[in-house]
Amino acid sequence: MSFFEHLGELRKRILISFAFILVFFLASWNFVDKIYYWLSMPVLKFLPEGEKLAFTSLTEPFMMYIKLAFISGLFLSSPFIFHQLWLFIRPALYKDEKKMVFPFVFFTTFFFVLGGAFGYFFVFPWACRFFLEVGQDFEAIITIHEYFSLAFRVLLGISVIFELPVLVFLLAKLRIISARFLIKYFKYAVVLIFIIAAIITPTPDIVTQSLFAVPMMILYLLSIGIAKVVGPKD
């Protein structure tokens, strides 16, 4: 295909992906109060019993519910989005590689959801407890805007980072990178990992950054093994 044909194909896949997100957004809207309760648990369990999150503008709760439904729709539609991604990159693959659609969709969805789960059950509760312990001498007035902006940043950031093994698999299959390449630039990758962790992490301390960085380094080492198996032989 020509350059403009590729752009047209990309536009088509993006529009279809947004259509799936919209469908699951509308479905999630019916349960947005339950989604709110579930996502607010990491901070509510560290607050005094009966205390709620606050809002400072009249439209803030409504906008928060829209964002919650969108994030829910994004996670629920992730298998369909990754399938659209596969359809976009499929022309660049060999005939036998084009048959790997199910493993690709499965593992991209798996790592995406795994990253969100890791952020929700481990990283974000730890960050909430850390912040509240630091501010224990003051009265906490946590707004839903600030809380969920931080939550979305953490959960989506980690979910995207957890796609690293799948990305390396594709690049190794296309013979763009190899295991030797990843090993050679490991020290630079560590620096980049901590930079990314510093951008995503809610606190500037090294302990919280390590909660992001250590899983990323484990994923990088896993990616080296993947590249060794499926990539070009050095």
C-alpha positions as CSV (number, residue, x, y, z in Angstrom):
1,M,0.0,0.0,0.0
2,S,1.0,3.6,-0.5
3,F,1.6,6.0,2.3
4,F,-1.9,7.5,2.1
5,E,-3.4,4.0,1.9
6,H,-1.6,3.2,5.2
7,L,-3.1,6.4,6.7
8,G,-6.5,5.5,5.5
9,E,-6.2,2.0,7.0
10,L,-4.9,3.5,10.3
11,R,-7.9,5.9,10.3
12,K,-10.3,3.0,9.7
13,R,-8.8,0.9,12.6
14,I,-8.9,3.9,15.0
15,L,-12.5,4.7,14.2
16,I,-13.6,1.0,14.7
17,S,-11.7,1.0,18.0
18,F,-13.5,4.1,19.2
19,A,-16.8,2.5,18.2
20,F,-16.0,-0.4,20.5
21,I,-15.0,1.9,23.3
22,L,-18.3,3.8,22.8
23,V,-20.3,0.6,23.1
24,F,-18.6,-0.5,26.3
25,F,-18.8,3.1,27.6
26,L,-22.5,3.1,27.3
27,A,-22.7,-0.4,28.9
28,S,-20.4,0.8,31.8
29,W,-22.6,3.9,32.4
30,N,-25.3,1.7,33.9
31,F,-22.8,0.5,36.6
32,V,-20.8,3.7,37.0
33,D,-21.7,4.0,40.7
34,K,-20.3,0.5,41.4
35,I,-17.2,1.3,39.4
36,Y,-16.7,4.5,41.4
37,Y,-17.0,2.5,44.7
38,W,-14.5,-0.1,43.5
39,L,-11.9,2.4,42.3
40,S,-12.2,4.6,45.4
41,M,-11.5,1.7,47.8
42,P,-7.7,2.1,47.7
43,V,-8.0,5.4,49.5
44,L,-11.3,5.0,51.4
45,K,-9.9,2.1,53.4
46,F,-7.2,4.4,54.9
47,L,-9.7,7.2,55.7
48,P,-11.8,7.3,58.9
49,E,-15.0,5.3,58.6
50,G,-17.8,7.1,56.9
51,E,-15.6,9.7,55.3
52,K,-16.2,10.4,51.6
53,L,-14.3,12.0,48.7
54,A,-15.2,15.7,48.1
55,F,-15.9,17.8,45.0
56,T,-15.5,21.6,44.5
57,S,-17.6,22.3,41.4
58,L,-21.2,21.4,40.5
59,T,-20.3,19.5,37.4
60,E,-17.3,17.6,38.9
61,P,-19.2,14.4,39.8
62,F,-20.8,14.2,36.4
63,M,-17.5,14.6,34.6
64,M,-15.9,12.1,37.0
65,Y,-18.6,9.5,36.1
66,I,-18.0,10.1,32.4
67,K,-14.2,9.5,32.9
68,L,-15.0,6.3,34.9
69,A,-17.2,4.9,32.2
70,F,-14.6,5.7,29.6
71,I,-11.8,4.0,31.4
72,S,-14.0,1.0,32.0
73,G,-15.0,1.0,28.4
74,L,-11.3,1.1,27.4
75,F,-10.4,-1.9,29.5
76,L,-13.4,-3.9,28.4
77,S,-12.9,-3.2,24.8
78,S,-9.1,-3.8,24.9
79,P,-9.4,-7.3,23.1
80,F,-11.2,-5.7,20.2
81,I,-8.8,-2.7,20.1
82,F,-5.8,-5.0,20.0
83,H,-7.5,-7.1,17.3
84,Q,-7.8,-3.9,15.2
85,L,-4.1,-3.2,15.9
86,W,-3.3,-6.7,14.6
87,L,-5.3,-6.1,11.4
88,F,-3.3,-2.9,10.9
89,I,0.2,-4.6,11.2
90,R,-0.8,-7.9,9.6
91,P,0.3,-6.9,6.1
92,A,3.9,-6.5,7.3
93,L,4.0,-10.2,8.5
94,Y,4.9,-13.4,6.7
95,K,2.1,-15.8,5.8
96,D,2.8,-18.2,8.7
97,E,3.0,-15.2,11.2
98,K,-0.4,-13.9,10.1
99,K,-1.9,-17.0,11.8
100,M,-0.9,-15.8,15.2
101,V,-3.8,-13.5,15.6
102,F,-5.3,-15.3,18.7
103,P,-2.0,-15.4,20.7
104,F,-1.4,-11.7,19.9
105,V,-4.8,-10.6,21.0
106,F,-4.8,-12.8,24.0
107,F,-1.4,-11.8,25.3
108,T,-1.8,-8.0,24.6
109,T,-5.1,-8.1,26.5
110,F,-3.6,-10.2,29.3
111,F,-0.6,-8.0,29.9
112,F,-2.8,-4.8,29.6
113,V,-5.2,-6.1,32.2
114,L,-2.4,-7.5,34.3
115,G,-0.8,-4.1,34.4
116,G,-4.0,-2.5,35.6
117,A,-4.5,-5.1,38.2
118,F,-0.9,-4.7,39.5
119,G,-1.5,-0.9,39.7
120,Y,-4.8,-1.3,41.5
121,F,-3.9,-4.0,44.0
122,F,-0.3,-3.1,44.8
123,V,1.0,0.3,43.6
124,F,-2.0,2.6,44.1
125,P,-3.0,1.4,47.6
126,W,0.7,1.8,48.7
127,A,0.8,5.3,47.3
128,C,-2.5,6.3,49.0
129,R,-1.3,5.1,52.3
130,F,2.1,6.9,51.9
131,F,0.4,10.2,51.1
132,L,-2.1,9.9,54.0
133,E,0.7,9.0,56.4
134,V,2.7,12.0,55.3
135,G,-0.3,14.3,55.8
136,Q,-1.6,12.7,59.0
137,D,-1.1,15.9,61.0
138,F,-3.6,17.7,58.7
139,E,-7.3,17.2,57.8
140,A,-7.6,15.4,54.6
141,I,-10.0,16.9,52.0
142,I,-9.5,14.7,48.9
143,T,-11.4,15.8,45.8
144,I,-12.7,13.3,43.3
145,H,-10.9,15.2,40.5
146,E,-7.5,14.9,42.1
147,Y,-7.9,11.4,43.2
148,F,-9.2,9.9,39.9
149,S,-6.7,11.9,37.8
150,L,-4.0,10.2,39.8
151,A,-5.7,6.8,39.6
152,F,-6.1,7.0,35.9
153,R,-2.5,8.1,35.4
154,V,-1.2,5.2,37.5
155,L,-3.5,2.4,36.1
156,L,-3.2,3.3,32.4
157,G,0.5,4.1,32.7
158,I,1.3,0.7,34.2
159,S,-1.1,-1.1,31.8
160,V,0.8,0.4,28.8
161,I,4.2,-0.5,30.3
162,F,3.1,-4.1,30.7
163,E,2.8,-4.4,26.9
164,L,6.6,-4.4,26.6
165,P,6.9,-8.2,26.1
166,V,4.4,-8.1,23.3
167,L,6.1,-5.2,21.7
168,V,9.4,-6.9,21.8
169,F,7.9,-10.1,20.4
170,L,6.6,-8.2,17.4
171,L,9.9,-6.3,16.8
172,A,11.9,-9.5,17.2
173,K,9.6,-11.3,14.7
174,L,10.1,-8.4,12.3
175,R,13.9,-8.8,12.8
176,I,14.2,-5.2,14.0
177,I,15.7,-6.1,17.4
178,S,17.4,-9.1,18.9
179,A,18.3,-10.5,22.3
180,R,21.9,-9.3,21.9
181,F,20.6,-5.8,21.1
182,L,18.5,-5.7,24.3
183,I,21.3,-7.0,26.4
184,K,23.8,-4.5,24.9
185,Y,21.6,-1.6,25.8
186,F,20.4,-2.9,29.1
187,K,22.1,-0.1,31.1
188,Y,20.5,2.5,29.0
189,A,17.1,0.8,29.4
190,V,17.5,0.9,33.2
191,V,18.0,4.7,33.0
192,L,15.0,5.0,30.7
193,I,12.9,2.8,32.9
194,F,13.5,5.1,36.0
195,I,12.8,8.1,33.9
196,I,9.4,6.6,32.9
197,A,8.8,5.6,36.5
198,A,9.5,9.1,37.6
199,I,6.9,10.5,35.1
200,I,4.2,8.0,36.1
201,T,4.9,7.7,39.8
202,P,2.7,9.9,42.1
203,T,5.7,10.7,44.5
204,P,9.3,11.8,43.9
205,D,10.8,9.3,46.4
206,I,12.9,6.4,45.1
207,V,10.9,3.8,47.0
208,T,7.7,4.6,45.2
209,Q,9.5,4.9,41.9
210,S,11.0,1.4,42.5
211,L,7.5,0.0,42.7
212,F,7.1,1.0,39.1
213,A,10.7,0.4,37.9
214,V,11.3,-3.1,39.3
215,P,8.4,-4.7,37.5
216,M,9.5,-2.9,34.3
217,M,13.0,-4.3,34.6
218,I,11.5,-7.8,35.2
219,L,9.4,-7.3,32.0
220,Y,12.6,-6.2,30.2
221,L,14.4,-9.3,31.2
222,L,11.4,-11.4,30.1
223,S,11.5,-9.6,26.8
224,I,15.1,-10.6,26.3
225,G,14.1,-14.2,26.7
226,I,11.3,-13.7,24.2
227,A,13.6,-12.1,21.7
228,K,16.0,-14.9,22.1
229,V,13.4,-17.4,21.2
230,V,11.5,-15.7,18.4
231,G,14.1,-13.1,17.1
232,P,17.0,-13.4,14.7
233,K,19.8,-15.6,15.8
234,D,23.0,-13.6,16.6
